[in-house]
Amino acid sequence: MAAPSRNRVGCGAACFAALLLAAVALRPAEAVSEPTTVAFDVRPGGVVHSFSQNVGPGDKFTCMFTYASQGGTNEQWQMSLGTSEDQQHLTCTIWRPQGKSYLYFTQFKAEVRGAEIEYAMAYSKAAFEQESDVPLKNEEFEVTKTAVAHRPGAFKAELSKLVIVAKAAHSEL
């Protein structure tokens, strides 16, 4: 699935994500549950690390962030997961609350289990104070049914936020 392109009024992916989340939340009897937010450290050193969280009844859904980065020191990041009341939609957001990461990412991948991605976007800079999200260029990452990941050779090593909206996989319905 390709990331949406910017529309003529300059709203782009951020508005698309907001509209999609609002549509999911406003469907009858499907309000989004209160998200669970967990802090974790993103560690440099070039070694591959993973962080994952489960959500939903019986931990029906999993969101996993796998990465390798260089430079600086540990950064505090957060992962937020929420589901619709009918447990058919999942949102997973992974981001650095301070907006911009100073680490150089050599790779990244955010995966969902128990669901298939309907929308995903990666950002080089997350919104902070007066600043807005800055999306990666479409050629820097790819989206499959279950993951959003860097595209080797095209990814420019800047990452500060990932957003995934997914629907329960057919076997989960």
C-alpha positions as a Markdown table, in Angstrom:
| # | Residue | x | y | z |
|---|---|---|---|---|
| 1 | Met | 0.0 | 0.0 | 0.0 |
| 2 | Ala | 1.5 | 3.3 | -0.9 |
| 3 | Ala | 1.4 | 6.3 | 1.4 |
| 4 | Pro | -1.1 | 9.0 | 0.5 |
| 5 | Ser | 0.2 | 12.0 | -1.4 |
| 6 | Arg | -0.3 | 15.6 | -0.4 |
| 7 | Asn | -3.5 | 17.1 | -1.6 |
| 8 | Arg | -3.9 | 20.5 | -3.1 |
| 9 | Val | -4.7 | 22.3 | 0.2 |
| 10 | Gly | -1.5 | 21.1 | 1.8 |
| 11 | Cys | -3.1 | 18.9 | 4.4 |
| 12 | Gly | -1.5 | 15.6 | 3.2 |
| 13 | Ala | -0.9 | 12.5 | 5.2 |
| 14 | Ala | -1.7 | 14.0 | 8.6 |
| 15 | Cys | -5.2 | 15.0 | 7.6 |
| 16 | Phe | -5.7 | 11.6 | 5.9 |
| 17 | Ala | -4.7 | 9.8 | 9.2 |
| 18 | Ala | -6.9 | 12.1 | 11.2 |
| 19 | Leu | -9.9 | 11.5 | 9.0 |
| 20 | Leu | -9.4 | 7.7 | 9.0 |
| 21 | Leu | -9.1 | 7.6 | 12.7 |
| 22 | Ala | -12.2 | 9.8 | 13.1 |
| 23 | Ala | -14.1 | 7.6 | 10.7 |
| 24 | Val | -13.2 | 4.5 | 12.7 |
| 25 | Ala | -14.1 | 6.3 | 16.0 |
| 26 | Leu | -17.4 | 7.6 | 14.7 |
| 27 | Arg | -18.9 | 4.4 | 13.3 |
| 28 | Pro | -21.8 | 3.3 | 15.5 |
| 29 | Ala | -20.8 | 1.3 | 18.5 |
| 30 | Glu | -17.1 | 1.5 | 17.5 |
| 31 | Ala | -15.6 | 4.3 | 19.5 |
| 32 | Val | -11.9 | 3.9 | 20.0 |
| 33 | Ser | -10.9 | 2.6 | 23.4 |
| 34 | Glu | -8.5 | 4.6 | 25.6 |
| 35 | Pro | -5.0 | 4.0 | 24.2 |
| 36 | Thr | -2.3 | 2.3 | 26.3 |
| 37 | Thr | 1.0 | 4.3 | 26.2 |
| 38 | Val | 4.2 | 2.7 | 27.2 |
| 39 | Ala | 7.6 | 4.5 | 27.3 |
| 40 | Phe | 10.8 | 2.7 | 26.2 |
| 41 | Asp | 14.4 | 3.5 | 25.3 |
| 42 | Val | 15.7 | 3.6 | 21.8 |
| 43 | Arg | 19.3 | 2.7 | 22.1 |
| 44 | Pro | 22.1 | 3.5 | 19.7 |
| 45 | Gly | 25.1 | 1.2 | 19.0 |
| 46 | Gly | 24.2 | -0.3 | 15.7 |
| 47 | Val | 22.7 | -3.4 | 17.3 |
| 48 | Val | 19.1 | -4.5 | 16.3 |
| 49 | His | 16.6 | -4.0 | 19.1 |
| 50 | Ser | 12.9 | -4.7 | 19.3 |
| 51 | Phe | 10.1 | -3.5 | 21.5 |
| 52 | Ser | 6.5 | -4.8 | 21.4 |
| 53 | Gln | 3.2 | -4.4 | 23.2 |
| 54 | Asn | 0.0 | -6.4 | 23.1 |
| 55 | Val | -3.5 | -5.0 | 23.2 |
| 56 | Gly | -7.1 | -6.2 | 23.0 |
| 57 | Pro | -8.9 | -9.1 | 24.7 |
| 58 | Gly | -6.5 | -12.0 | 25.1 |
| 59 | Asp | -3.7 | -9.8 | 23.7 |
| 60 | Lys | -5.3 | -10.2 | 20.3 |
| 61 | Phe | -3.1 | -7.6 | 18.6 |
| 62 | Thr | 0.7 | -7.0 | 18.8 |
| 63 | Cys | 2.7 | -4.0 | 17.6 |
| 64 | Met | 6.4 | -4.5 | 17.4 |
| 65 | Phe | 9.1 | -1.9 | 16.6 |
| 66 | Thr | 12.5 | -3.3 | 15.4 |
| 67 | Tyr | 15.4 | -0.9 | 14.7 |
| 68 | Ala | 19.1 | -0.3 | 14.6 |
| 69 | Ser | 20.5 | 3.2 | 15.2 |
| 70 | Gln | 23.8 | 5.0 | 15.7 |
| 71 | Gly | 25.1 | 8.1 | 17.5 |
| 72 | Gly | 24.2 | 9.9 | 20.7 |
| 73 | Thr | 22.7 | 8.3 | 23.8 |
| 74 | Asn | 19.5 | 6.5 | 24.6 |
| 75 | Glu | 16.3 | 8.4 | 23.7 |
| 76 | Gln | 13.0 | 8.0 | 25.5 |
| 77 | Trp | 10.3 | 7.0 | 22.9 |
| 78 | Gln | 6.6 | 5.9 | 23.4 |
| 79 | Met | 4.3 | 3.3 | 21.9 |
| 80 | Ser | 0.6 | 3.9 | 22.1 |
| 81 | Leu | -1.9 | 1.2 | 21.2 |
| 82 | Gly | -5.7 | 1.5 | 21.0 |
| 83 | Thr | -8.5 | -0.6 | 19.7 |
| 84 | Ser | -12.1 | 0.2 | 18.6 |
| 85 | Glu | -14.8 | -1.0 | 21.0 |
| 86 | Asp | -15.7 | -3.9 | 18.7 |
| 87 | Gln | -12.0 | -4.9 | 18.7 |
| 88 | Gln | -11.8 | -4.8 | 14.9 |
| 89 | His | -9.4 | -1.9 | 14.4 |
| 90 | Leu | -6.0 | -1.2 | 15.9 |
| 91 | Thr | -4.0 | 1.9 | 16.1 |
| 92 | Cys | -0.3 | 1.8 | 16.9 |
| 93 | Thr | 1.8 | 5.0 | 17.1 |
| 94 | Ile | 5.5 | 4.9 | 17.9 |
| 95 | Trp | 7.2 | 8.2 | 18.4 |
| 96 | Arg | 9.7 | 10.4 | 20.2 |
| 97 | Pro | 7.7 | 12.9 | 22.3 |
| 98 | Gln | 10.3 | 15.6 | 22.0 |
| 99 | Gly | 9.6 | 15.7 | 18.2 |
| 100 | Lys | 13.0 | 15.1 | 16.6 |
| 101 | Ser | 15.3 | 12.1 | 17.1 |
| 102 | Tyr | 19.0 | 12.8 | 17.0 |
| 103 | Leu | 19.8 | 9.2 | 16.3 |
| 104 | Tyr | 20.8 | 7.9 | 12.9 |
| 105 | Phe | 18.6 | 5.0 | 12.0 |
| 106 | Thr | 20.2 | 2.3 | 9.8 |
| 107 | Gln | 16.9 | 0.4 | 9.7 |
| 108 | Phe | 13.4 | 0.3 | 11.1 |
| 109 | Lys | 10.3 | -1.9 | 10.9 |
| 110 | Ala | 7.0 | -1.6 | 12.7 |
| 111 | Glu | 4.8 | -4.8 | 12.5 |
| 112 | Val | 1.3 | -5.7 | 13.5 |
| 113 | Arg | 0.2 | -9.2 | 14.4 |
| 114 | Gly | -3.5 | -10.2 | 14.3 |
| 115 | Ala | -4.4 | -7.4 | 11.9 |
| 116 | Glu | -3.7 | -6.1 | 8.4 |
| 117 | Ile | -2.6 | -2.5 | 7.8 |
| 118 | Glu | -5.1 | -0.1 | 6.2 |
| 119 | Tyr | -2.9 | 3.0 | 6.6 |
| 120 | Ala | 0.7 | 3.6 | 7.7 |
| 121 | Met | 3.0 | 6.6 | 7.6 |
| 122 | Ala | 6.5 | 7.3 | 8.7 |
| 123 | Tyr | 7.9 | 10.7 | 9.8 |
| 124 | Ser | 11.3 | 12.2 | 10.0 |
| 125 | Lys | 10.0 | 14.7 | 12.6 |
| 126 | Ala | 7.1 | 14.3 | 15.0 |
| 127 | Ala | 4.9 | 17.3 | 15.9 |
| 128 | Phe | 6.2 | 19.2 | 18.9 |
| 129 | Glu | 5.1 | 22.6 | 20.3 |
| 130 | Gln | 4.6 | 24.8 | 17.2 |
| 131 | Glu | 6.1 | 22.3 | 14.8 |
| 132 | Ser | 4.2 | 19.9 | 12.6 |
| 133 | Asp | 4.9 | 16.2 | 11.6 |
| 134 | Val | 7.3 | 15.9 | 8.7 |
| 135 | Pro | 6.6 | 12.8 | 6.6 |
| 136 | Leu | 9.3 | 10.7 | 5.0 |
| 137 | Lys | 9.3 | 10.7 | 1.3 |
| 138 | Asn | 7.3 | 7.8 | -0.2 |
| 139 | Glu | 10.4 | 6.3 | -1.7 |
| 140 | Glu | 12.1 | 6.0 | 1.8 |
| 141 | Phe | 9.7 | 3.4 | 3.2 |
| 142 | Glu | 7.4 | 0.6 | 2.2 |
| 143 | Val | 4.1 | -0.7 | 3.5 |
| 144 | Thr | 2.9 | -4.3 | 3.3 |
| 145 | Lys | -0.1 | -6.0 | 4.8 |
| 146 | Thr | 1.5 | -6.3 | 8.2 |
| 147 | Ala | 4.5 | -3.9 | 8.3 |
| 148 | Val | 6.0 | -0.5 | 7.5 |
| 149 | Ala | 9.7 | -0.6 | 7.0 |
| 150 | His | 12.7 | 1.4 | 5.7 |
| 151 | Arg | 13.6 | 1.0 | 2.1 |
| 152 | Pro | 17.3 | 0.1 | 1.8 |
| 153 | Gly | 19.3 | 2.5 | -0.2 |
| 154 | Ala | 16.5 | 5.2 | -0.2 |
| 155 | Phe | 15.9 | 5.7 | 3.6 |
| 156 | Lys | 17.8 | 8.8 | 4.7 |
| 157 | Ala | 18.2 | 7.6 | 8.4 |
| 158 | Glu | 15.8 | 10.1 | 10.0 |
| 159 | Leu | 12.9 | 8.7 | 11.9 |
| 160 | Ser | 10.8 | 10.2 | 14.8 |
| 161 | Lys | 7.3 | 8.7 | 14.4 |
| 162 | Leu | 5.4 | 5.8 | 12.9 |
| 163 | Val | 1.6 | 5.6 | 12.7 |
| 164 | Ile | -0.3 | 2.4 | 11.8 |
| 165 | Val | -4.1 | 1.8 | 11.5 |
| 166 | Ala | -5.0 | -1.8 | 11.0 |
| 167 | Lys | -8.1 | -4.0 | 10.8 |
| 168 | Ala | -8.4 | -7.4 | 12.4 |
| 169 | Ala | -7.1 | -10.1 | 10.1 |
| 170 | His | -9.8 | -12.3 | 8.6 |
| 171 | Ser | -8.8 | -15.3 | 10.7 |
| 172 | Glu | -9.3 | -13.0 | 13.8 |
| 173 | Leu | -12.9 | -12.0 | 12.8 |
